[in-house]
Amino acid sequence: MYDTITVRPATSRREMDAVYRLVHDTFVERGILSPQANGRLMNNLSLDRSPDTTVFVAYWGEEVVGTISFTVHNTSEKVYNYKVFKDALDTHVEDGDMSFSGWRMATTLKNPRMQPLIAMRLVAAVHKHSFEIGVRQSYLSFVSEHTGFYEKLLMGGQVIDKKHKKTQFIDGDLCLMKYTTNPMVHIRLEERASKMEATLLPRLRKAA
């Protein structure tokens, strides 16, 4: 039972509520978000409701263990965190060229050993979706402490800006990475994730 991490688009309010709770708890633990009274981070509702956004959810069995969001755009102003990275995005993004933002990635805090595996499955899902819709240029926004992880995970990814973001919700250093999805990276991610699942998940099931 529970031999793999599965990833699929969120299609219900229940799933989105699980996303908001997971992101809230993860960001609070990292120290970049003050605890919210309702235990949820719901600061991008208009973007969540946009037909250009796909919210992916990672499951281990019935448990939500990770999420990442994917938004398609054709101008720099529509890239996630544009106000933070305005100068860099205006330089790199040509109006009319289709690209996508990868944002709001979070993984469960319950078992740190699962986090790299969940992240690989989520990024692989983003790769697959980008191939399916024919949009491969991406701009990924993430907390700076994860820069090394993304550079190892994504061959060819280039950090093009780093800024501090402070709002009523977030207070932390963010990085912007420009990256073109690569079929070879997708294959490598799937292979690494499968090998990790074969050794890690049986151990976690026994410990549960």
Sequence and secondary structure as in RCSB ss.txt:
>XXXX:A:sequence
MYDTITVRPATSRREMDAVYRLVHDTFVERGILSPQANGRLMNNLSLDRSPDTTVFVAYWGEEVVGTISFTVHNT
SEKVYNYKVFKDALDTHVEDGDMSFSGWRMATTLKNPRMQPLIAMRLVAAVHKHSFEIGVRQSYLSFVSEHTGFY
EKLLMGGQVIDKKHKKTQFIDGDLCLMKYTTNPMVHIRLEERASKMEATLLPRLRKAA
>XXXX:A:secstr
   S EEEE  SHHHHHHHHHHHHHHHHHHTSB   TTS     HHHHTSTTEEEEEEEETTEEEEEEEEEEESS
GGGSTTTTTSHHHHHHH  TT  EEEEEEEEE SS GGGHHHHHHHHHHHHHHHHHHHT  EEEEEEEGGGHHHH
HHHSTT EEEEEEEEESSSBEEEEEEEEEE  HHHHHHHHHHHHHHHHHHHHHHHHH 
